[in-house]
Amino acid sequence: MDTYGYVRVSTKGQNEDRQIIALREFGVKHDRIILDKQSGKDFERPGYQQLVRKLKAGDTLVIKSIDRLGRNYDEILEQWRLLTREKRTDIVVLDMPLLDTRQGRDLTGALIADIVLQLLSYVAQTEREFNRQRQAEGIAAAKARGVHFGRRFKDRGEDYERVMSAWRRGEISGRAAAKKLGVAHATFQRWCKG
């Protein structure tokens, strides 16, 4: 019977130290902590998939909080069921002592744990949706202020109108026009369409 820890942060820039410290204080050995630096939108994460393959009946999985497991309501519930019922693995959620399947295996304990799990899974997914909504609103507000996202447009230069007029009159080819403007032919073609 082994004890594993699972740590997840959403981006490579985020720091996982507080989760690792909490797991180590619980007693999880450093070489038994699995880390993913990936969104919690689904469970297609290499570290998590590796962890599930390692877990066996009687093992314990320790996580800091339920949203570190994931942020998709239905998938969190499905993974919980897979781990606790099919694999017969215990789960300990450090931030929520009610979600410790090592204890309260009677019907009342299972009911309370299921209710708390469903509530926290709902909160995790709702928070993810709010984050996406806030991000979209922030991008829309920035665009309204004139902020440009993506690659900067290439300056068309002083000769642009003269070269375009010559191209429209058929005096020069598109490739020749692109060369005069110092851009790739594909860029010139985009300018013609725009």
GIZIMO-V105435 format. One record per residue. RES is the residue in one letter. PHI is phi as a letter, one per 40 degrees, with the letter a starting at -180 (none if undefined). D_FIRST is the distance of its C-alpha to the first C-alpha in Angstrom with 1 decimal. Layout:
<<RES/PHI/D_FIRST> <RES/PHI/D_FIRST>>
This chain:
<<M/none/0.0> <D/b/3.8> <T/b/6.9> <Y/b/9.9> <G/b/13.5> <Y/b/16.4> <V/b/20.0> <R/b/23.1> <V/b/26.7> <S/c/29.6> <T/b/31.7> <K/c/31.6> <G/c/33.8> <Q/c/31.5> <N/c/29.5> <E/c/25.7> <D/d/25.7> <R/c/25.5> <Q/c/22.3> <I/c/20.7> <I/d/22.0> <A/c/20.5> <L/c/17.0> <R/c/17.4> <E/c/18.9> <F/c/15.8> <G/h/13.8> <V/c/12.5> <K/c/13.3> <H/d/16.3> <D/c/15.1> <R/b/12.3> <I/b/15.1> <I/b/16.8> <L/b/20.5> <D/b/23.1> <K/b/26.8> <Q/a/28.0> <S/d/29.4> <G/c/27.2> <K/c/29.8> <D/a/27.5> <F/b/24.1> <E/c/25.6> <R/b/24.1> <P/d/22.8> <G/c/19.9> <Y/c/18.7> <Q/c/19.2> <Q/c/17.2> <L/c/14.3> <V/c/14.5> <R/c/14.6> <K/c/11.3> <L/c/9.3> <K/b/8.0> <A/d/7.7> <G/g/5.3> <D/c/4.7> <T/b/7.6> <L/b/10.8> <V/b/13.4> <I/b/17.0> <K/c/20.2> <S/a/22.2> <I/c/22.4> <D/c/25.2> <R/c/22.9> <L/c/21.1> <G/i/24.5> <R/b/28.0> <N/b/28.8> <Y/d/28.8> <D/c/28.3> <E/c/25.7> <I/c/23.6> <L/c/23.7> <E/c/23.0> <Q/c/19.9> <W/d/18.6> <R/c/19.3> <L/d/17.8> <L/c/14.4> <T/c/14.3> <R/c/16.3> <E/c/16.1> <K/c/12.6> <R/f/11.4> <T/b/9.5> <D/c/10.3> <I/b/12.9> <V/b/14.5> <V/b/18.1> <L/c/19.3> <D/c/22.9> <M/a/22.7> <P/d/20.9> <L/c/21.9> <L/c/19.4> <D/b/16.3> <T/c/14.8> <R/c/12.7> <Q/b/16.1> <G/g/19.2> <R/c/18.1> <D/c/21.6> <L/c/24.3> <T/c/25.8> <G/c/22.6> <A/c/21.8> <L/c/25.4> <I/c/25.5> <A/c/22.4> <D/c/24.0> <I/c/27.4> <V/c/26.1> <L/c/24.1> <Q/c/27.3> <L/c/29.4> <L/c/27.4> <S/c/27.1> <Y/c/30.9> <V/c/31.5> <A/c/29.6> <Q/c/31.6> <T/c/34.8> <E/c/34.4> <R/c/34.0> <E/c/37.1> <F/c/39.0> <N/c/38.1> <R/c/39.5> <Q/c/42.5> <R/c/43.2> <Q/c/43.0> <A/c/45.4> <E/c/47.8> <G/c/47.7> <I/c/48.6> <A/c/51.3> <A/c/52.8> <A/c/52.7> <K/c/54.5> <A/c/57.0> <R/c/57.8> <G/g/58.4> <V/c/55.2> <H/c/54.7> <F/b/51.2> <G/g/50.6> <R/c/52.8> <R/c/56.1> <F/c/59.2> <K/c/61.2> <D/c/64.6> <R/c/67.2> <G/g/69.9> <E/c/73.6> <D/c/74.7> <Y/d/72.5> <E/c/75.2> <R/c/77.8> <V/c/75.5> <M/c/74.2> <S/c/77.9> <A/c/78.8> <W/c/75.9> <R/c/76.8> <R/c/80.4> <G/g/79.2> <E/c/80.6> <I/b/77.3> <S/c/74.2> <G/c/70.8> <R/c/69.6> <A/c/72.6> <A/c/72.1> <A/c/68.4> <K/c/69.6> <K/c/72.3> <L/c/69.7> <G/g/67.3> <V/b/64.4> <A/c/62.6> <H/d/64.3> <A/c/61.3> <T/c/61.6> <F/c/65.4> <Q/c/64.7> <R/c/62.3> <W/c/65.0> <C/c/67.5> <K/c/65.3> <G/c/64.6>>
